[in-house]
Amino acid sequence: MDTLNYVGPTELLTSGFVNTHAHLRDKEERVRALLQYAYDGGAEAILPIPNLTPGLRTVEMLSPYLGMIRRVMEPDKKLTIIGTMMLTEQTTRDDLRRASNAGIVDVKLLPKYRTTNSEDGIRKYWGHIRELVAYCTYFGIRVHVHPEHPWMLISSRDAEYMFLPIAEMLLDTGAVIIWEHGTDARCIPFWEEMAKTERFFVTITAHHLATNEDEVFGDVRGVCKPPIKTERDRGGLVAFVGKNYPWVMAGLDDAPHPKEMKHTEEGRCACGDFTTPFGLRLYAHTLEHLFVTEAGVKTFVNFTGENARNVYGLPLSTRKQRLVRRPFKIQHRYPVGDWNVMSFWAGQTINWDIEEA
């Protein structure tokens, strides 16, 4: 991205950010810190992912967790929380019915062993899982997928692309499907085809728009699942967001891990790029080419908030913020309760900051 020849505005107004893919972890002190970072980073609503330890597989497991989130939230920094439950091979129709009765209308499918805390993930999507996804339509439950093929013989580089037939099968049930953290530009024409159903949505992270696999090679802070891919993929995703599709949304997938799990002496480092405190700033940095026109600014506002509000039935934003083009330096580490979390692009300076309007 050519930042030296930027000719757009140096300030612009935007509404509250909706993060459709947040990681709040499970201990109160960590949740409290992450909520603070999310709010200070511009968020107005977040959807916490349920793959904790243990995963939130039932209403009885999810409800106390949501209660804890709301209890530790600062009174003057309220965030709308969109509750999400794991759908696993052990899930029953009664689990879905009770979720719907409790107001939970989002479930998450994880491929077994493909990502963090996915031991309860799915190996076979046909049969029981397909029937459950079809049953979700009865209750108006949205189905979120971590779109990587569960066959571990398929490389991480190709696992998302190979998930396309599974996504089509799930979409054919009549369900609303949300393809999370899209990374592979080869998928874009297939997304566009599936979106014609008006039941298919895609989220894109800031870090997959910001960099490529060569730039993060050797940097454990950039190791994530699904992995950051080629410059061709990054450029394709940036152009894709610029098309202003109403079915494309921002979602940080901002997974924090303690420093010890990133620089581990045994085993592999943890997967996750921590961007919570500066996620909206990073989206502005990667998409500032849009700001040179009013239509481009509207595209950015839609992508970072309005599209998600329409999908999730959220009220109009009441939080007004000003994006300001001035240097913002990303901290090397952020305290998250008892964790010391290393950040994505640690120590780098990005072009945009935010302030309350």
C-alpha positions in Angstrom: 0.0 0.0 0.0 1.4 3.4 -1.1 0.9 5.7 2.0 3.2 8.4 0.7 0.9 9.5 -2.1 -2.3 9.4 0.0 -4.6 12.3 -1.0 -7.8 11.6 0.9 -9.2 13.3 4.0 -7.2 13.3 7.2 -10.3 13.0 9.4 -13.7 11.2 8.9 -16.6 10.3 11.0 -17.6 6.7 11.5 -20.1 4.8 13.7 -19.4 2.2 16.3 -17.5 -0.8 15.1 -19.2 -4.2 15.2 -16.6 -7.0 15.7 -18.4 -10.2 14.4 -15.5 -12.5 15.6 -14.1 -11.7 19.0 -12.2 -13.8 21.5 -12.8 -13.0 25.2 -11.3 -16.1 26.8 -12.7 -17.4 30.0 -11.3 -15.8 33.2 -13.0 -12.7 34.6 -9.8 -10.6 34.8 -9.0 -11.5 31.2 -12.5 -10.8 30.0 -12.6 -7.5 31.8 -9.3 -6.4 30.2 -10.4 -7.5 26.7 -13.8 -5.7 27.0 -11.9 -2.5 27.9 -9.6 -2.9 24.9 -12.5 -3.6 22.6 -14.4 -0.5 23.7 -11.4 1.7 23.6 -10.6 0.3 20.2 -14.0 1.6 18.9 -16.3 -1.4 19.3 -20.0 -1.1 20.0 -21.0 -4.7 19.6 -19.0 -8.0 19.7 -19.7 -11.7 19.0 -17.5 -13.8 21.4 -16.5 -17.2 19.9 -17.4 -20.2 22.1 -14.4 -22.4 21.7 -13.2 -22.1 25.3 -12.0 -24.9 27.6 -14.4 -26.6 27.8 -16.3 -25.4 24.7 -19.7 -23.7 25.3 -21.8 -26.5 23.8 -25.1 -26.0 25.6 -27.3 -23.2 26.9 -26.4 -24.3 30.4 -22.7 -23.7 29.7 -23.2 -20.5 27.6 -25.6 -18.6 29.8 -23.3 -18.3 32.9 -20.5 -17.2 30.6 -22.6 -14.4 29.0 -23.8 -13.4 32.5 -20.1 -13.1 33.6 -19.3 -10.9 30.6 -22.1 -8.5 31.4 -21.2 -8.5 35.1 -17.6 -7.5 34.6 -18.3 -4.9 31.9 -17.7 -1.3 32.9 -21.0 0.6 33.4 -20.0 3.5 31.2 -18.5 1.3 28.5 -21.4 -0.9 27.4 -21.0 -3.3 24.5 -23.8 -5.3 22.9 -22.9 -9.0 23.3 -24.0 -11.5 20.6 -24.1 -14.9 22.3 -22.9 -17.9 20.3 -23.0 -21.6 21.1 -20.8 -24.4 19.6 -22.6 -27.0 17.4 -20.8 -30.3 17.7 -21.4 -33.9 16.8 -23.0 -34.3 20.3 -25.5 -31.5 19.8 -29.2 -32.5 19.7 -32.3 -30.9 18.3 -33.4 -30.3 21.9 -30.1 -28.3 22.5 -31.0 -26.1 19.5 -34.6 -25.6 20.7 -33.5 -24.6 24.2 -30.9 -22.2 22.7 -33.6 -20.5 20.6 -35.9 -20.3 23.6 -33.0 -18.6 25.5 -32.5 -16.1 22.7 -29.4 -17.7 21.3 -29.7 -17.6 17.5 -26.0 -18.1 16.5 -24.1 -21.4 16.5 -20.5 -22.1 15.5 -19.1 -25.1 13.7 -15.4 -25.9 14.1 -13.4 -28.5 12.2 -11.8 -31.0 14.5 -8.2 -30.2 15.3 -7.9 -27.5 12.7 -7.8 -24.6 15.2 -7.5 -23.7 18.9 -9.7 -25.7 21.3 -11.3 -27.7 18.5 -11.2 -31.1 20.1 -15.0 -31.1 20.1 -15.0 -30.0 16.5 -16.6 -31.7 13.6 -15.1 -34.5 11.4 -18.1 -35.3 9.3 -20.4 -32.6 8.1 -22.9 -34.8 6.4 -25.5 -36.9 8.2 -26.2 -35.7 11.7 -24.5 -32.3 11.3 -26.3 -31.5 8.0 -29.6 -32.5 9.7 -28.9 -30.1 12.6 -28.0 -27.3 10.3 -31.2 -27.8 8.4 -33.1 -27.8 11.8 -31.5 -24.4 12.5 -33.6 -22.9 9.8 -36.7 -23.8 11.8 -35.6 -21.6 14.7 -33.9 -18.9 12.6 -30.5 -19.8 14.0 -27.5 -18.5 12.0 -24.7 -21.0 11.4 -21.1 -19.8 11.6 -18.4 -22.0 10.1 -14.6 -22.0 10.5 -14.1 -23.0 6.9 -11.2 -25.4 6.8 -11.6 -28.9 5.6 -11.4 -31.4 8.5 -9.1 -33.8 6.6 -5.7 -33.2 8.1 -4.1 -34.6 4.9 -5.1 -31.3 3.3 -2.5 -28.6 3.9 -3.5 -25.4 5.8 -2.8 -23.5 2.6 -5.6 -25.3 0.8 -8.0 -26.2 3.6 -10.2 -23.2 3.2 -10.5 -23.6 -0.6 -11.3 -27.3 -0.1 -14.2 -26.4 2.3 -16.2 -24.9 -0.5 -18.3 -28.1 -1.3 -19.1 -28.5 2.4 -20.3 -24.9 2.6 -22.5 -25.4 -0.5 -24.0 -28.5 1.1 -24.8 -26.7 4.3 -26.2 -23.7 2.4 -28.5 -26.1 0.5 -30.3 -26.9 3.7 -31.8 -23.5 3.7 -29.8 -22.2 6.6 -28.0 -18.9 7.0 -24.3 -19.5 6.7 -21.6 -17.2 7.9 -18.2 -18.0 6.5 -15.8 -16.6 9.0 -12.3 -15.1 8.5 -12.1 -15.5 4.7 -8.5 -15.7 3.6 -8.2 -17.4 0.2 -8.9 -15.2 -2.8 -9.6 -18.3 -4.9 -12.9 -18.5 -3.0 -14.2 -15.1 -3.9 -16.2 -16.0 -7.1 -17.7 -18.9 -5.2 -18.7 -16.6 -2.3 -20.3 -14.3 -4.9 -22.3 -17.2 -6.3 -23.4 -18.5 -2.9 -24.4 -14.9 -1.8 -27.1 -14.9 -4.5 -29.2 -17.0 -2.0 -29.2 -14.0 0.3 -28.3 -16.4 3.1 -24.6 -16.4 2.8 -22.2 -13.9 4.6 -18.4 -13.6 4.9 -16.2 -11.9 7.5 -12.7 -10.6 6.9 -10.0 -9.9 9.5 -7.8 -6.8 9.6 -4.6 -8.9 9.7 -5.4 -10.8 6.5 -6.0 -7.5 4.8 -2.8 -6.0 6.2 0.0 -8.4 5.3 1.1 -11.6 3.5 2.8 -14.9 4.4 6.2 -13.6 3.3 6.1 -10.5 5.5 5.1 -12.5 8.6 7.5 -15.5 7.9 9.3 -16.2 11.2 7.2 -14.0 13.3 5.2 -16.0 15.9 2.9 -13.0 16.5 1.6 -13.5 13.0 0.9 -17.2 13.3 -2.9 -17.7 13.1 -5.5 -20.1 11.8 -6.5 -19.9 9.1 -3.0 -18.8 8.1 -2.1 -15.5 6.4 -1.6 -16.3 2.7 0.0 -14.8 -0.3 0.2 -11.2 -1.5 -2.2 -12.2 -4.3 -4.7 -13.3 -1.7 -4.3 -10.2 0.4 -4.8 -7.9 -2.6 -7.8 -9.9 -3.7 -9.4 -9.5 -0.3 -8.8 -5.8 -0.3 -10.4 -5.4 -3.7 -13.3 -7.7 -2.5 -14.1 -5.5 0.5 -14.0 -2.5 -1.8 -17.0 -3.9 -3.8 -19.3 -2.8 -0.9 -21.3 -6.1 -0.8 -23.9 -5.9 2.0 -23.0 -9.5 2.9 -19.3 -8.8 3.8 -18.5 -7.8 7.4 -15.5 -7.0 9.5 -14.5 -9.6 12.1 -11.1 -9.4 13.9 -10.6 -13.0 15.0 -8.4 -11.2 17.6 -7.3 -14.3 19.6 -5.0 -13.4 22.6 -2.4 -15.9 23.9 0.1 -15.3 26.7 3.7 -14.8 25.6 4.7 -18.2 27.0 2.4 -19.9 24.5 3.8 -17.9 21.6 7.4 -18.5 22.5 7.1 -22.1 23.8 10.0 -24.4 24.6 8.0 -27.5 23.7 5.4 -28.1 21.0 4.1 -25.5 18.6 3.3 -21.9 19.3 -0.3 -20.9 19.8 -2.3 -19.7 16.8 -3.8 -16.2 17.0 -3.2 -12.6 16.0 -4.1 -10.1 18.8 -5.5 -6.9 17.4 -8.3 -6.0 19.8 -7.0 -2.6 21.0 -6.3 -1.3 17.5 -8.5 -3.4 15.2 -10.6 -0.5 13.7 -7.4 1.6 13.3 -5.8 -1.3 11.4 -8.9 -1.7 9.1 -8.5 2.1 8.4 -4.8 1.6 7.7 -5.4 -1.2 5.2 -8.4 0.3 3.5 -7.5 4.0 3.4 -7.5 4.0 -0.4 -11.3 3.9 0.0 -11.4 7.3 1.7 -10.7 9.4 -1.4 -14.4 9.2 -2.3 -17.7 9.5 -0.4 -18.7 6.1 -1.8 -15.5 4.6 -0.5 -16.0 6.1 3.0 -19.5 4.6 2.9 -18.1 1.2 1.9 -15.8 1.4 5.0 -18.6 2.3 7.3 -20.8 -0.5 5.9 -18.0 -3.1 6.2 -17.0 -2.2 9.8 -20.5 -1.7 11.2 -23.7 -1.2 9.2 -23.7 -4.6 7.3 -23.4 -6.5 10.6 -26.1 -4.4 12.2 -28.4 -5.5 9.4 -27.4 -9.2 9.7 -27.8 -9.3 13.5 -30.8 -7.0 13.8 -28.8 -4.5 15.9 -30.2 -1.0 16.5 -28.7 2.0 14.8 -25.3 3.1 16.1 -25.3 5.6 18.9 -21.5 5.8 19.1 -19.9 8.4 16.9 -16.1 8.4 16.4 -13.6 10.3 14.4 -10.9 8.5 12.5 -7.8 10.7 12.4 -4.9 10.2 10.0 -2.0 10.4 12.5 0.7 7.9 13.6 -0.5 5.2 16.0 2.2 2.9 17.4 1.1 -0.6 18.3 2.4 -1.7 21.7 4.7 -4.7 21.8 2.6 -6.3 24.6 -0.7 -5.7 26.2 -1.6 -6.9 29.8 -4.7 -9.1 29.7 -5.4 -10.1 33.3 -2.7 -12.5 34.3 -1.4 -12.7 30.7 1.2 -10.7 28.9 0.0 -10.8 25.3 2.2 -10.1 22.3 0.4 -8.1 19.6 0.2 -8.4 15.8 2.5 -5.9 14.2 4.1 -5.2 17.6 6.1 -2.0 17.6 4.9 -0.9 14.1 3.3 2.4 13.4 0.0 2.6 11.4 -1.6 5.6 9.8 -4.8 6.0 11.7 -6.0 6.7 15.2 -9.5 7.2 16.6 -11.2 9.6 19.1 -14.7 10.2 20.3 -16.6 12.6 18.1 
